[in-house]
């Protein structure tokens, strides 16, 4: 059945959804883009959609789709109209259940920005079998959590196998630089997850386990990454601190390995930390970072809020991946982004994930995926060509 649209941006009136629409307008304009992508802005209010369309300078004929996920008929009409739903409406554990179920039932592809591992585990249990049956490709975590990390490990392992013939059994993800803010959605997701943990004991178990997204598989003990320490892999006096996104990224990297038949090995060990510097100064910064609980606090960003254009443009991130095997073979790979991670870069990454899923991943079967197994090298090429990311062997 022919669909009206290839992509509907669900949540286009929100802060991040608006940035996605702006990116699509510039990179994939509905009239005459070389990829032939047809996209629409979606949300609950026609008036707000029209206002955002005008504010971002999109053409007047940009399609607007009014969708109420609480209304079964409205949701089915969306399924009938598009090949893929790109949703920025979080926390997903509050606003994503009906959308994932509808896509899994209808064979419609789906990408989101989810960083909520307990909810992702619930969705795997509830809908993966149906997604496989219908052919729907459900791809979680297509923003800063966890694309740079998932794809960075994927690239490193490809290089490692090419050079040494085997996978790196130990990989360290080390954030060297990061300038920018986490999104209000990230803060809201953290609060919603803590609320869920208070009522469902499984949630705490899933949050603690590095393998909560690999049902039926439990790998080796992983580093906790929850305390400042000297990292000998970086130097005798180089300090690292806990990295707030590690709790979701590490789980997604292990799921990618799981979905690819443990191509990284069943003994694969992975952690992520933030480099704070050498000596006493590095130690002091690491201890300060470890004590900072502001993301989940009342003064953090609210959903729908975000940094100014200037702040987004001046943001950046630089992540180093260090891989080694039992023989002492080593390779380092870096992933860098040219905008703030939570908004400017994230909005470009999810858009490219959606286009890549439709254009290059046509043969991938239905199921609940992470970015690396389903998008692979094609996504790295797109992100490097279009979205301001740099992937390099160091």
N, C-alpha and C positions, 0 to 999 in steps of 0.2 A: 504494500500500500504506500503510495506516495504521500509524503508529509509536507506541510506548508513550510516548516523550518528545519534547519539542521541543528541549531542551538537556540534554546530559550534561556536567558540569564534571569534566573529566579532570585529576586531580591535586588533588582536593579535600582531601586530607590534608596537602598542603604549605602553607607559610606563606601564599602569595598565593592559592592555591586555596581555602583556608579562608575568607579574606576575601571572595572572590567568592561562596561559598556563603552566608556571613552576609548579604551585600548582597542576594542573590536571595531569601533567606528573609524579609527585611524589606520589600523593594520589590515582589517578585513571589511571595508565598506560594502554595504549591501549591493550597491550598484557597481559592478565591474571588478570585484576582487578576483585575482587570478586563481584562488583556491575554489571559487564557486560556492563559498559558505553563505548560507542564508540564516540570519539570526534575528532574534526579537528580544525586546526588553520585557520582563515579566514582573508582576507584583500584584498586591491586593487592590490598589487604587489606580484607576485610569487617570485621574487628575494628577496624582503625584508622578506617575510615569511620564505623562506629557510634560510636566514641569521639569523633571530631570532631563528628559530628551532635549528640551530647549536650552536648559542651563549648560549642558555639555556641548551644545552646538551641533547635535545630530540632525540629519535631514528630517523634515516634517513627515516624510513617508516612512520613517523607521517604524517597523511593526511593534505594537504594544499588545501584550497578552495579559489580561486580568485573570489571576489565579488565586483561589482560596483553597489551601491544602486541607482545611477542615471540612470542605464540601466535596463529597465523593464525585458528583457530576462534574464539578469544575476541574477536579484533578484528572478525571478521565478525559475531559476535553483537551487538557494539556498533553496527556499521553498520546492522544490521537493526532496532535498537531506538530510534534517535534521528534527528531531522532535522538536528541540528547538534552538533558537538563543540567545546566551549570548553576549550582545553588550556593549562594553566599549567606544564606539565612541560618544563623546559629544563635544560641547553642543548639547543635543538631539533636541532642537528646531531648530537647523541648520542642523543636520545630521540624525535625527531619524524619520522624518515623513513617508518617503517611507517604512522604515523597519516595523514600527508599522502597517501601512496599509496592507502591504503584509502578515504579520503574521496573522492579523485579518481576512483577506480574505481567507487565505489558511489553517486555522486551526493549525498553527504552534505556539508552545509555545514560550514565550519571557521573558527574564529577563534583567534588566539594572541597572545602577547606578544613575538614574535621581534624581536631587534635584531641579527641575524646575517646581514649582506647576502650574504656568499659562499654560505652555505647556501640563502638565498632564491633566488639565481641558479641554483643546482643544481636546486632544486625547480621553478623555472619551466621549465628545459630538460627535466626528466624528466617532469613531470606536467601542464603547462598544457594541452596538446592533449587529454589524457584528461579533465581537468576541464571543458573546453569541451564535450566530447562527452557527458559524463554529466550536466552541469548543476550540478556541485558549485561553490559559490562559496567559494574558499579566500582568506581575508583575513588577511594577516600584519600584525604591528605594531599591535595594538589597545590598547596601553597608553600610558604616558608617551612611549615611543618607539613610534609617532610621531603619536598622535592630536592633541594640542594644536597641533603644528607643521603637520601636513598639513591639518587643518581651519582653522587660522589663515590659512594661505596661500590656501586655497580661499575662505574668507569675504572676505579682502582683494580677491582677484581679482574676485569677484562684485560687490563695492562699486565697484571701479575701473571695471569695464565699464559699470555702471549710470550712473556719473557722467561718465565720459570717452569711453565707446564702444569702448575698446580695453583690452587687458590691460596690467598693469604688467610691463615687461620686466626690471626689477630689483627684487628684494625682499630685504630684510635681516630676519632673525629675530634679535632681541636679548633675551636673558634678563635681565630687570630684577631679579627677586628669585627666590630658591629656597631653601626651608628644608625639609630632609628628607634621606633617605638613598637611595642607589641600592640595588637589591635584590641579594641574594646570587646570584640567577640572572643578573643583568647581569654581575657579576664572573666567574662561571663561564663565561658565554658568551664573554667576552673571552679567557679563558685557552684555551678550546677552539678559538677562531678562530685564535689564534696558533700552536697546535699543528698545526692544519690547514694553515696557511700554510707551515709547515716541510716539509710533504710534498707539497703541490700548488702549483706555481708560479702557476696561474691565480688562486688565492685572493688572493695579494698584489696582482695586477692589479685584481681586482674590488674590493678594499678601497681601492685608490688612486683608482679611477675614479668620478667623480660619476654616471656613466651606466651603471654595472654592472647596473642593474635595468631598463634600456631596450634590450634586445637589438636590434641593427640600427640604433640611433640614437645618434649622438654629437653633443651640442650644443656651444655655445661654451665657451671656457675659463672656469672657475669660480674664485672666490677660494679660496685654500687654507685660510684660517682657522686656521692652526696656529701663529701667532705673536702676541704682544701687540702692540697698535697703537692709535693715536689714530683714532677713527672720526668723520670730519668730518660724517657724516650726523646724529650726535648732538650735536655741538658741537666747538668748536675745541680743547678740552682734555679730552675724554671718552675714557677708555681702555676697551678691550675685550680679553678674553682668549679662548683656545680653549675651546670648549664640548664636553664629552666625548661628548654624544649627537649632535653634528652629523654624525659619520661615517655614521650610519644614517639620521637624519632627512632630510638633504639628498638622499640616494639615493631615499628614498620619495617625497619631494615631486616629484622629476624623473620617477619612475615614474607618479605620479598624472597629471602633465601629459601624459605619453606615452599613458596609457590613455584619456585624455579627448580624444585627437586633437590634442594640443598647443594646447589652449585658452588656455594662458598664453603661447604663442608658441614657435617653434623657436629663438628667440634668448634665451630666458629665463635669467636669472642669479640664483642664490640662495645665500645663506650664512647661517650661524648663529654667534653669538658671545655671550659672557657679559659684561655691563656691570659694570665694577669700580669706576667712579667717576672723578672729575676730578683733574687735577694729579698731584703727586708720589705722593700716597697711592694714587690709582687706578692709577698705573703700577706701584707696588710690589706691589699686590694682583694685578694682571694677570700680573706676572712670577712670583709665587708660584704662582698657579693653573697657569700654563704648565709649571712644573717639577714639579707634583704628579703622581706616577705610582701613587698608593696604591690606585686601584681594581683594578688587576691584581696587586697585591701579596699577600703571604701573610696580612697582618693584616686584610684586608677581610672583608665579610660572607660567610657560607657559604650555599649554597642551603638553604632551610628555616628560616633565621634571619631576624629582622627586628626593627624597632623596636617599642617598647611602644605600647599604646593611646594614651597621653598624647602620645607623640612623633608618632604618625600624625595625631592630631587637631590638633596645633599646627602641622603642616607646611603649606606653601603654595608656589605658584609664580605668576609673573607674566611673560608673554612679550609683547614688543612686536614688531609686524611693520610695517616701513616700505616702502611700495611707491611706485615712480615710473616714469615712462616717458621717452622721449627728448625730449619736449616740456617736461619739467619739472613735469608734473602729479604730485601726491603725495596719498597717503592713508595713514593709520596705523590699525592695528587691534590690539587687545590680547586675549589669552586668559589667564584667571586660573583657578587651581584652589584649592580650599579644604582640601586635605589634602596630606600629604607625597606627592611625585610617584611614588616607586617602589612604594608599597604601597597607601596609603589611596585615592589618586585612581585609580591604575592598575586596582585591582580593580573600581571602579565603572565605569570607561570600557570595559573589555572586556565586562562584563555588558551594558551598554547597546548596544555594538556588536552583540552576539549577538542581542539582542531586536530591534534595528532591522533587522538583516539578514532576520530571519524575518517581521517585521510590515510593514515599509514598503518593503523592497527585493525584493518578490516577482517583479517583472518582470526583474530583473537576470539576465543569462545567466551560465553557468558560466565559470570561468577563475580565474586567480590575481590577486588584487586588492590594492590599498591601500585604506585607509578612505574617502578623499574621493570617488573616482569611483563607488563602489558604495553609499555611505551618504549622502553629500552633506548637504543642508540638514536632512534628517530627523534625522541624528545630532546636528547642532548643537542642534536643538530639544530632543532627548532629554537631551543632556548638560547643557543649561542648566536644564531642568525638574527633572531627577532627580539629577544626579551632581555638583552643586556647581561646575560650570564657568561662567564668565562670558565671553561674547563681546561686544566693544564696538568701535564706531568711535570713535577719539579725535580 
